[in-house]
C-alpha cells in the first residue's frame, strides 16, 4: 500500500452509515506528511477506510463529541475529556489507484480511516471527466479547491436545469457551460459543429444579445411588439397556415374554436402555393353576401362582412361601375337589422326569408364585379397573411351562423384574439422566408415584447423546431442532427401557476413542453432551463430533467419542489442549498455519480450576460 495518514478507526457499522472514532491529531485544517499536504476532515469532505488492498471511500455527513467521563455534573472542558466522532456514508472504492462509484465492499470494525491525497480526491470529483478526452472546465470544488471538469459528451445530450435566486450566479453558470463548449470549436469540435447542431436561446430579458456573450458569431433576433423597428422571426407561409401554428398564435380552444379555424383554412388556403389567392377572397366575400341575404337570420353576419370589407378598404357608399359604365347597386350592403321583425331592411324594402334566389345571385355577381375593380384588386393582392386570415374567419363564421352550425358567443372570442394579436404578430414574424434560416447559435430576445407575445412566440418557435426536427429524425436510423433549446427565465413560458390565461390553453402549452422533455432525447432534441422560481415550473418538467445545477434557493416552496423532484440529491447537499454563496452550486443528475459542490468560475465582463445589478454608487453618490 501507498503511504497513508491514519486519522481514526471504524467503531460502528449501521447499514450504509459508518461511525469513526478520530484520533487526537485529526482536528487540523491541513496536514503535511511525507512531503504530501492533506486537507482536514469536515462536513462534506472525503476520507478513505483501509480494507486489505482496497480503500473504501466515504463522505463525511456528521461529526460530534462524546464525553468519556460521562459526568454531566462536571462542567469543565478539557481536550482529554472528549472524543471526536464522525459519521460517514459509503460512496465508492479505490483499487490500484482507480476510483469506482458504488458499494463494492463494506469496512470492518477497527479498519483504519485515512486522509486522501489531492489526486485521489480529484479522481472522485472527476470520475466521468477523467475517463473522457472531451472536457470543459467549469470551476473548483468548494471543500478542496480542486479544479472540476465536466465531460461535454455526457452533459449536452441531456435535459439540463439551472435554478437559483436572483444574484446567486445562475446566469453566469448557464453562460459559462455553453461559452466553454463553444470555445472548443475548431479544436476538439468541428467548425460550426459540422453543421450537425444548432443552439436556440429564448432570451426573455435580452441578456445574451450583447457582443461576446456565448459566442462572438451568433444570430440575434430582437423582437419588438412596440414598433416595427425590431428584427423579425422567419416563418414560412406553410408553417403559418398550419392549424397547429394558428392554434398556438391565437389560443384556439380544442373542442370548438380549433375545428372552426381548421375548416376556414381548409376552404380558403390553396395547398399548392400555401396562400389565400385574391380569387379565393373575392369568391369567399361573394359567398358571404349570398349566405347573409339567403338565410336572413342573424344580425351579426353583415357586421362581419363589413369588417372584411374594411380590411381591403372597400367603401360600400362609393360608386363602382359595371359593364357599360353603369353604377353597381350596393345598397344591400348598407342594410340594417329590424330587431322586432328579425330581418334585414333598407330604405325601400324589407327582406323576407323566401327572397328570390335569382335576384340574390344577380346582386352577388354585381358585388363580386365591384371587388374585381383594379383599385380593389391591388389592395387585395397587398394583404398580409394575418389580414387574409381575418377575412377567412369572418367569411367562415358567416357561413356557420347562416346555417346554425355554431354559437356566435363561442367563436367571437377567437375572432377578437385574431384581431388583437395580428398587429404584434405582423411586427415580430416575417412570413416571406422560403425556409427557416438558423445559424449555429441563435438568440431570440423578447425584452421588448408584451406579455402575450412572450407566451405565444416562444411556444411557436419551440413547436416549429421540435416538429421539423422530429420529422427528419424519424426517417433516420440514428441521430445525425441535434437541436439544443436554451430557455432563460423559463418560468415565463413553463409556469403551471398562471391565472391570467384559460386553463385549456395553459394545459396545451405545458403539454407541448412535457412531450419534448419526455420524448425529445430519443430524437436529439435537448432543453436547458434556467429559472429563479422552480416552483412555478410544471413539476412534470422539472422531474424529467436529467442534470441539475442548483444555486442558492431560500423560498420554502422552491426547496420543497427540488426535494420532491431531484432524487439524486443527498441530505447534506439538500441542506446546503439555502446557504450557498454567490457562484456556488450543487451539480447532480444522471451524468454525475454523486452531488458535487463547486464554485463556478466568474466569466469576464465581456463574456458575461447583461444581468448586472444597478451601480447605485455611480448613480447616486455625490
TILUM-531370 format. One record per residue: residue in three letters; x negated, y, z negated of N, C-alpha, C in turn. Coordinates in steps of 0.05 Angstrom, whole numbers, plus 5000, padded with zeros to 4 digits. Atoms other than C-alpha are relative to their C-alpha. Layout:
N
ALAXYZXYZXYZ;...
END
This chain:
622
UNK498349765000500050005000498350255000;UNK501449755001498050735010499950114972;UNK500149865026496251194953502850094992;UNK497449925008502251354911499950154974;UNK499949855024504051844857502649924985;UNK497750115015508551494806501150214981;UNK498749805018513651944770502049884982;UNK498050125018518251444736500549715008;UNK499350284996521450754734503049975000;UNK497250064999528250474751500949874974;UNK499150125025532250324688502949915003;UNK497250084997539350234715500849995030;UNK499050034973542649994779503049944999;UNK497150035001550150104787501050045028;UNK499249984972552149944859497950155015;UNK501949844984549050484903498750224983;UNK501149795017547350934844497949884982;UNK502450105015540550844812499250214980;UNK501149825021538051154746497149954997;UNK502950025002530751314740499150164975;UNK501249865022527051484676497450135009;UNK502349854990522052024694497850014978;UNK502249975019515152064661499550294993;UNK500549735011512352664625498850195020;UNK501349834980508552914686501750055025;UNK498349994976514552934733501450275003;UNK498449765000517353624716498450245010;UNK501549784989512854054760501250075028;UNK499049924974514554454823498549875023;UNK501650144980508954134862497749854987;UNK502150175011503453624852497849985021;UNK502350044983496453544880498649744991;UNK501050275008493952824882498449885023;UNK501850124979488052534922500150165026;UNK500149834976488053134969502750045013;UNK497349974989495553094982501750164982;UNK498249835015500653614960502849885002;UNK497250115001507453334938501850224989;UNK497949835012513853724924501149864976;UNK498950125024517053634856502849905005;UNK497350134998523653294841502150204992;UNK497849825006530053704844502549895015;UNK497650094987537253614866499850035030;UNK500149994971537553444940497449905012;UNK502650094990530253224945500049695002;UNK500250294995527852524964497849884983;UNK502150155013523952014925500049715011;UNK500250284992521551304940499949824976;UNK500250215021522250674899498549765012;UNK501750214989516850154910501249734993;UNK499250275004519349454920498449835020;UNK501750164983513948994947498750185021;UNK501249854978511649235015501950215011;UNK498049804991517849675023500150234981;UNK499549765016519150374999503050085004;UNK497149934998526650464985500350304996;UNK499749715001528551184999502750084988;UNK497649915015533451544953500150305000;UNK499649715002536452234947501050074972;UNK499449925028536852584880502750155000;UNK497449885002544052764862500750114972;UNK499449915027543852884787497549974983;UNK502150045020538852994731501050104973;UNK499149945027539753034656497949914980;UNK501850075022536152974589501549824980;UNK498850175020537352454535498450024974;UNK501349965026535752554461499049724990;UNK501150255009531051994439500649954970;UNK499550035029532252124365503049954994;UNK497150055004539852134371501050124974;UNK499249865024540552624313501250275006;UNK498749754991545653154333499850224978;UNK500149805021545053494265497450175002;UNK502549864997537853684282500050175026;UNK499649824977537954294329497450085014;UNK502549914988530554394343499449865026;UNK500750104974527854294413497049945001;UNK502950064995521253944429499949825024;UNK500350164976518753634493500049704995;UNK500250295007517352974458502649884993;UNK497450115010524452914433501849915023;UNK498150064978527852874502498649855023;UNK500950154977527152414561501650105025;UNK498749904976528652644632500949765018;UNK499050214983533152204676501150145026;UNK498849914975535252284749501749775011;UNK498450194986540851934786499650045030;UNK500649984971539451784859501949815015;UNK498450174983543351474917498249895022;UNK501650124979540450994968500750115027;UNK499549914973539651245039498549845021;UNK501550144979534450815074497649864989;UNK502350175007527950445075497650075018;UNK502449964984520750575097498349754999;UNK501650244998516849975122497950045022;UNK502249964982510050025154500150285013;UNK500049724991510850785159502450085016;UNK497749944983517450745197502550014982;UNK497549975016523951005165502449895016;UNK497550104988530450645178502350084981;UNK497849925016537050925154501849764994;UNK498350225007541750465117498849834977;UNK500850165024541449995057498949735009;UNK501250254993536549445072499549824976;UNK500550155025534849235001500450184976;UNK499649855024536149454930497449994983;UNK502250015018530849654880500649814976;UNK499650175023529849254817499250164975;UNK500749875025529249454744497050014996;UNK502849955004522449744727498450065025;UNK501449924976520749874800499050294997;UNK501249735003516250494805501350205020;UNK499149784983519151144831497750185007;UNK502349854991514151544873500850245016;UNK499549774983513652214907499449935029;UNK500450054971513952234983498250225012;UNK501749814987508852565028501750165020;UNK498649834981510753115076500749855026;UNK499550164975510152635136502449814995;UNK497850185006514852145102502750154999;UNK497649845001519952695088500850095028;UNK499449924972519352935160501349775015;UNK498850234986520852235185502849954992;UNK497250035010527152225142501750215012;UNK498449784990529552915164500449995030;UNK499949994971528052805237500149725012;UNK499950284991529752075245500749985030;UNK499150024972533452175311498050155018;UNK501849844983528952725338497349885003;UNK502650124999522652345321499849785021;UNK500050224980524751785368500750115028;UNK499349894974526452265424497850195010;UNK502049814988521952645472501350265008;UNK498549764993527353175482501150134975;UNK499449885026527653635422500450305003;UNK499949715004529754335404499650064971;UNK500549915028527454695341502150194991;UNK497849835009532955005300499450154974;UNK500649875025530055165232498349834982;UNK501650155019526954885169501849904977;UNK498550105023529454455112499750184976;UNK500049815023531354865051498349904977;UNK501450105023528354404999497149965004;UNK502850074995521754235033498650195019;UNK501249814980520754805084498649855023;UNK501150164977519354275137501750065025;UNK498749944975520954435209501949785008;UNK498050194993527354095233500550025030;UNK499450014971528153885306502549835004;UNK497650154992534553635339499649895028;UNK500250134974534853145397502350115017;UNK497849884984538653535451501449795017;UNK498650204984540152905489502149854984;UNK497950135016544252655430502050204988;UNK498349805012547253315408502150115020;UNK498349854981550153635471501949825016;UNK497850164988554253035494502049934979;UNK497950035021558753115433501550264998;UNK498549765008564053595409498850114975;UNK501449875023560954095360501750214987;UNK498649795015564054515305498050164984;UNK501849835016560455115274501950184984;UNK498249855017564055415214498550164979;UNK501349845020562355965166501450274998;UNK498949745004564856615136498450225015;UNK501449784987563057285166497450074985;UNK502649945012555757435154498449764990;UNK501450245009553856715140497949905020;UNK501950094980549856635204501149825021;UNK498750184981554956255245499350075029;UNK500549924972554056655309497049965007;UNK502950054995546456615302499449715005;UNK500450294995546855855297501049925027;UNK498950074974551355795357498150095023;UNK501849894980546756245398497349865000;UNK502650135003540455905371499949735015;UNK500250274989542055195392500250015031;UNK499849994971544055405463497750165012;UNK502449864990538355905471497749815002;UNK502250194999533455355453500449805023;UNK499550194978536854885503499350135026;UNK500649874974536555385560497150075003;UNK502849954999529355535542498449765011;UNK501350244989527754815563500249985030;UNK499750014971529854965635497350045013;UNK502550004985524254865685497749874985;UNK502050155015520454475632500949724996;UNK498850275004524053875603502549965017;UNK497450014986530454045641499650125028;UNK500149904973531354145716500950295003;UNK499149724995532154845744503050005006;UNK497049974998539455065739501349744992;UNK499050265010540454385704500749815022;UNK499550184978540154045771502750045012;UNK497349944991546954375786502049784992;UNK498350225009549953795747501750094976;UNK498549925023552754205689500650305002;UNK499449725003556054865674500950064972;UNK499349925027557055235609501850255002;UNK498049785000563155685599500550094972;UNK499749905027563356135538502550184999;UNK497749835005570156425516499350184977;UNK501149815019567857055480502150204993;UNK497749835007573557395443499150284991;UNK500949755010569257955414497850145017;UNK502049884983564458095471497250004990;UNK502650025013558357865432497849895019;UNK502050154985554857465487499650115028;UNK500449884973555257915548497550175001;UNK502349835001549258325525497649865014;UNK502450114987542658225563498349854979;UNK501850155018538257685532501449804983;UNK498550205017543757315494500449755016;UNK499750274989543756565510498049965023;UNK501750044976540256645577499950265016;UNK500249744985537557225619501950015024;UNK498450004976541157005682502749854993;UNK497450115005548556895670502250175013;UNK497749864987555257075700501850114978;UNK498349885021559257565656502550105013;UNK497449914990566657675668501350154976;UNK498849835021569158255625502850085007;UNK497249964994576658225628501150244985;UNK498849785013580958825611503050025008;UNK497149964994588558905604500750294998;UNK499449715004587959655592499950155026;UNK500349864975585859855662499049805021;UNK501050174978583459575729497050015003;UNK502949964998576159735714498449754994;UNK501550245008574259055686499649805022;UNK500450224981571958435721502649835001;UNK497650184998577057915744499149715001;UNK500650295000577257175734500949885027;UNK499250114974577156795800502049774997;UNK498050215000583256355812501149975028;UNK499050054973585356025876503050025001;UNK497150004998592456135902501349734995;UNK498950265005593455385900500249954970;UNK499850045029591855385825502150184988;UNK497949825011596455985813502849885004;UNK497350114994602455645846500549734987;UNK499650255014601355015805501950044977;UNK498049975021607154915758498850004972;UNK501450005026602354765700498950284994;UNK501149735004598855435711502150204993;UNK497949805004605255835715501349964972;UNK498950065026607955485653498350114978;UNK501849895020601755695615500150315000;UNK500149714998601656415640502650134989;UNK497549875007609056535626501549844978;UNK498950145024610256055567502749885006;UNK497550124992615755685603500749764982;UNK499350235017619555215556500449755017;UNK500250244985619254495576502749905011;UNK497550134993626654285579501750175020;UNK498349834983629854885614498550185019;UNK501349794983625155425640498049875019;UNK502050124982619754975668501349865024;UNK498750114976624554565713501050225018;UNK499049774983627655225737497750125015;UNK502449894987620755505752499049825022;UNK500950204980618754865788501850005025;UNK498250004977624954895832499650245017;UNK500649754985623455615852497549975017;UNK502650044985616255435871500449815023;UNK499650204980618454825909501550115024;UNK498449894979623455225950498550225016;UNK501249774988619255845964497249965010;UNK502850014994611955645967499549815023;UNK500850164978609155396033497549834992;UNK502250175010604754796015497550015018;UNK502350004982600354876077498150244994;UNK501649765005598055586063499950084971;UNK499949955029599455565988500750294994;UNK499149725004603256215990503050025008;UNK497349944992610156515999499950195024;UNK500249844976610756776070502150225001;UNK498049794997614457416089502749895010;UNK497550124990619456996128501649864978;UNK498650145022621056586066501250204981;UNK498949805018622057216025502650125012;UNK497749884987626857516076502349805000;UNK497950205001630656856081501149974972;UNK499050025027630956806005501750234991;UNK498349775007633657505997502749995014;UNK497550034986638757366051501849794987;UNK498450215013640956726016501250114974;UNK499049895025641657115951502450185006;UNK497749834992646157625986502549825006;UNK497850184993650457056013501249884975;UNK499050145025651056695945501550204982;UNK498649815017652957335909502850055008;UNK497349934990658857505953501749765007;UNK498550244995660756795970501349904974;UNK498950105025661656595897501350224984;UNK498749765012663057295869500949934971;UNK499150095027662957025797498250084977;UNK501849925022657357355758498850285005;UNK500849734996655658085748496950035001;UNK502949985002648157945735498749945027;UNK501350094975646857675805499250245017;UNK500749774983647058345842497850164987;UNK502349865013642558655789497449875005;UNK502550154994637458105801499150065029;UNK500849944972637658235876498850285002;UNK501149735000636558975864497250014988;UNK502750025011630458805821498049915022;UNK501850104979627558425880499650225021;UNK500249794980629158995928498250244990;UNK501749795011625759495881497049925003;UNK502850094997619359065885498950075027;UNK500949944972619059165961500750285008;UNK499349724996621359885953502150045023;UNK497849994980627659765995502350164988;UNK497949815010632560345986502649935015;UNK497550084987639660105998501650235010;UNK498549774991642160816009498650145024;UNK501449894976637060966064501149885025;UNK499050124975639560876135498049825014;UNK501650184984636760276172501549945026;UNK498850024973638060196247499849725010;UNK500050264988640159566280499750015030;UNK500250004971640459376353501750225012;UNK498649784987642459956397500050264984;UNK500249765016640660456343502350044980;UNK497749985018646960316303499149974971;UNK500850015028646260446229501349764986;UNK499150255013646759806189501650064975;UNK498349955024652359786137498949834977;UNK501050145024649159606070501650074975;UNK498349915023654959856027500549784980;UNK499550225019655959165997497849994978;UNK502250015019649159225963500450204977;UNK499549805021651859815924502749954986;UNK497550075013657959445899499750014970;UNK500050005030659959485825501749774990;UNK498650235012662858975777502450104985;UNK497549945014670059015754500349794978;UNK500050195022669958705685502749874995;UNK497450125005677458605679500849815022;UNK499350184978678258305748497949795006;UNK502350184996671557935744499449975030;UNK500650004971669858135815498450255007;UNK501449764989665358605855502050175015;UNK498349834984668359215887498450245010;UNK501249754989666359815930502250215001;UNK498149784999669760475944502549935016;UNK497850054982674160185998501049715000;UNK499050275000675159455979499349864974;UNK500550185022675558935924499649725011;UNK500750264990672258265936501749794986;UNK498550235011676157625927498549755005;UNK501550254998673656915918500349865027;UNK499650134974676556705985499150185022;UNK501049814981672557226022499349855026;UNK500550124973671657096097497049925002;UNK502750104998665356666105498650135024;UNK501249894976664156926175499250294996;UNK500749735005664257646151497550024982;UNK502350005018659357486095497549935016;UNK502450074984654557156145499250245018;UNK500749774984655057776190498650214984;UNK501349805017653358236132497249904992;UNK502650115007647657766113498150045023;UNK501849974976644757776184499250295002;UNK500749714998645058536183498050084979;UNK501849955023641658556115497249905007;UNK502650124993636058096140498750165023;UNK501049844978635358516203498750254989;UNK501149765013634159126158497449934986;UNK502450095014628958736119497749965019;UNK502150054980625158596184499050265013;UNK501049754989624159336199497050024995;UNK502949995003616659476209499050114973;UNK500949875025616159926148500549814976;UNK499450185022619459396103498249755002;UNK501850244996615458806133497250064990;UNK502749935009609059186119499849994969;UNK500050015029610859256045500249714990;UNK499750285008612858516041497349865004;UNK502650134995606158306071497950084980;UNK501949905019602458716019500749934971;UNK499250085027606058395959497849834987;UNK501950175015601558095905501449744994;UNK498950265006602557375883502150024977;UNK498149975022606057595818502550135010;UNK497649874990610858045857501649805017;UNK498550214985612557465904501349804980;UNK498850185020613657025842502550124988;UNK497749875012618457535813502449995019;UNK497850014980622557555878501049715001;UNK499250284998622556785880501849924976;UNK498450085024625256705808502650154999;UNK497549854999630357255818502049865019;UNK498350134980633056905880500949734990;UNK499350265010632856225847502250024978;UNK498049965021636756485787502750085011;UNK497549934987641956805832501449745011;UNK498950254989642956125866501149834977;UNK499150175022643455755799502550124986;UNK497749875012648256275770502549975017;UNK497750014981652656265832501449734998;UNK498850275001653755515825500149884972;UNK499650095028653855475749498049794990;UNK501950215007647455075742498350074975;UNK501549915024644255485685501650214985;UNK499049785016646055945629498050245002;UNK501849764996643356655642498350054975;UNK501549945024641256725569497649814996;UNK502250195003636756105575497650075018;UNK502149944980632856355636499050294998;UNK500749725001632857105624497450064984;UNK502649955014627157075571497649945018;UNK502250064982622756745624499750225021;UNK500149784980624557285675498650254987;UNK501149775013622757825624497049964995;UNK502950055004616057485608498550035026;UNK501449984974614357445682499750295007;UNK500249724994615858185690498050144982;UNK501749865019612058395627497049925003;UNK502850104999605857955636498750035027;UNK501249984973604958045711498050225002;UNK501949774999601558715700497349924990;UNK502750075010595958445656498849775016;UNK501050224983595357825700498650115025;UNK501249884976594058255761497450154993;UNK502449865008588858645721497749824994;UNK502150185010585058035698499349775018;UNK500450244983585657505752499950075029;UNK500349964971583157515824501149755014;UNK498750224987587657075867499049955028;UNK500950014972583657155931497849795005;UNK502350184997578056655918500949745013;UNK499550254987577756035961499349764982;UNK500750215020574455635905499050134975;UNK500949895026572555735833496950024999;UNK502849964998565656035832498850024972;UNK501250015027561855845768497049985003;UNK502950035002554455945752499449794978;UNK500850185022550455525702501250094974;UNK499049885024552255995645502050225007;UNK497949824993558756375648501350114974;UNK498849885024561156865594502550155008;UNK497449864995568457085595500750154975;UNK499549835023569557675549502950094999;UNK497249925004576557815521500150244981;UNK500149795019574358405479502150225006;UNK498249784992578658905518502749895010;UNK497550124992584658445526502050024977;UNK498050005020591258475489500449724989;UNK499750265014593657915443501249795019;UNK498850204982597957585497497949885019;UNK502050104981592157545546498049824986;UNK501950165015587657265491501049724995;UNK498950275003592356675484500449865026;UNK499350134975594356555556497649935017;UNK502250044981587956645596498049794991;UNK501950225008583256215553501249725005;UNK498750254995588355655557500149935030;UNK500050044971588955745632497249925010;UNK502750074992581355735641499349714991;UNK500650265011580755115597501549785016;UNK498450204985586354745632499049965028;UNK501150014973583554915700497449855001;UNK502650135000576454695683500449704994;UNK499750285008578754055650501449835022;UNK498650154979583653845704498349955024;UNK501750034977578753965760497849804994;UNK502250185007573053615724501049714996;UNK498950275004577453025703500749875026;UNK499350114974579952935774497549905015;UNK502450084987572852905801498749764986;UNK501350225015570252455745501549745003;UNK498550244998575951965755499249845024;UNK500850144975573151795824497149894998;UNK502850095003566151655796499949764981;UNK500450235017563651015764498450074975;UNK501549905024559251415716500150305000;UNK499949715003558752115690497650135015;UNK502149874985554852535741500050304997;UNK499749715004557253235722501150044972;UNK499049945027558553555654500950294999;UNK499049735006562454165631499850054970;UNK500349945029560854495564501550264995;UNK498349775007566254965538499450094972;UNK500849895026563955415481502150224993;UNK497949815008569455785443499250134973;UNK500749855024567156315394502650124988;UNK497649915013572256545342502449835009;UNK498150194988576255925361502850024988;UNK497349985012582056075312501850185017;UNK498349844983584456585364501749845019;UNK498650164980586656035410500949734989;UNK499550275010586855405367501650004973;UNK498649975025590955665308502549835000;UNK497550155004596355195282501850154980;UNK498549855020598755725233501550245012;UNK498949764988601056255283503150004998;UNK497149985002608156505272501150215020;UNK499249804980608257015329500749895027;UNK499350124975609856515383502049774996;UNK498050215002615155995398498649744993;UNK501150255010614055325365499349815023;UNK500550184977614654945431497550085016;UNK502349904985609455385465497449944984;UNK502350065017604655315406499349715001;UNK500550284999605454565408498649935027;UNK501250064974603754555483497150095000;UNK502749895000597654995473498149824984;UNK501650175016594954545418499749725013;UNK500250264987596553915457497949995022;UNK502049994979592154135514497249964988;UNK502750025012586054225469499749734985;UNK500250255014587653605428499449775020;UNK500650204980587553195492497150015009;UNK502849974993580753475511498249894978;UNK501750105022577953335442500049704999;UNK499750295002580552625444498849855025;UNK500650144976579252445517497750125016;UNK502049864983574252955545497349875001;UNK502750105000567952605524499649785021;UNK500350224981569252005569499750105029;UNK500249884973569552485629497650195002;UNK502249815000563452905609500950294995;UNK499049735006567553505583499750034970;UNK500749965028564953765516500750284990;UNK499249745011567354315470498350064975;UNK501349895024563554735419501850224989;UNK498349815013567855115369498550154979;UNK501149845022565655675323502350164988;UNK497849865013570455975272499350064971;UNK500349935028570456325205502449904983;UNK497750115014577156005187500749725010;UNK499350274990577155255199502849914991;UNK497350075009583755215160502050085021;UNK498149904980587155605216500149815025;UNK500150174976585055085268501549744995;UNK498650255002589154465281498349784987;UNK501550215014586853905233499249785020;UNK500750214980587053415292497550075015;UNK502449914985581953835330497549994983;UNK502350005018577353925270499049724994;UNK500850275008577453185252498849855024;UNK501050144977575852975324497350105009;UNK502749904994569353385327498049794992;UNK502150215006563052955327497950114981;UNK502149895016557953425295500850274990;UNK499249755014558654005246497550154990;UNK502049815012554254605228501750174981;UNK498249875020557454855163498450204985;UNK501249785015555355535136501750054975;UNK498649945025557955865073503050045005;UNK497149975000565455785062500950024971;UNK499249975028568856034999503049974997;UNK497150025002576356015015500749714993;UNK499350275010579555424979501349845022;UNK498750144978583755245040498049905021;UNK502150084982577655235085498449764989;UNK501550225012573854795036501649744999;UNK498350245000579654325030500249875027;UNK499950104973580154265105497449855007;UNK502550134995572754095110499849744985;UNK500250255016573153585054501849785011;UNK498150204990579153245086499449895027;UNK500450084972576653215157497149925007;UNK502850074995568953155154499249774982;UNK500550235017567852455128497149934997;UNK502850065002560352465136498650184979;UNK501149835021559352985080499949854974;UNK500150125026556852725014500850214979;UNK499049825022558853024946498150234996;UNK502049795005552353414937500250215022;UNK499949814978552753735006502650164999;UNK497449875001560153894998500050224978;UNK500049815023558954244931498250245006;UNK501849784994553454674962501250215019;UNK498949824979557854995016500650284990;UNK499349725008560555584975497650174991;UNK502349855010553555774951497750035021;UNK502149984979549655745017499350295005;UNK501049734994545356355031500450055030;UNK499849944972545956725098497949855017;UNK501850154983542956295153499749714993;UNK500150285008543255655113502549855009;UNK497650154992547755105139499449704995;UNK500250295004549154365128500849885027;UNK499550144975548653945191500849714994;UNK499150275004552553295192501749915024;UNK498450104977556152845241498849745011;UNK500750264988555352245286497250005011;UNK502749994989548652485314497950014978;UNK501849985023545652525244500749784980;UNK499650225017544751945197500750084971;UNK499249895027545652385135500050305002;UNK499949704999547253115120497350124995;UNK502549855003541553605127500650294993;UNK499749725007541054275092497650155011;UNK502249864986536954745135500450304999;UNK499949714996535355485142499550045030;UNK500249964971536755665215498250245005;UNK501849784993531356095247501650235011;UNK498749764991533556805259499050085028;UNK500749934973533656995332499050295001;UNK500849724996530257635357502450175006;UNK497849814996534558255364500949985029;UNK499250024972534458175440501749765005;UNK498650254994536857455438502549974983;UNK497750035018541957555382502550105013;UNK497449904990549357635398500550274987;UNK499449735010552258335387502149974978;UNK498250045023555258165319498950124975;UNK501249875024551258615272502150174986;UNK498349825016554658995216499350295006;UNK500649724997555159745219497850094981;UNK502249895016548960115194501050254987;UNK498949775014552060565142498050214992;UNK502149805006545460885124499650185024;UNK500349854976544761105196502450185005;UNK497649854995551961335199500650214979;UNK499149835022552761665131497850164986;UNK502149885017546061825100499450295009;UNK500549724994544462565096497250045011;
END
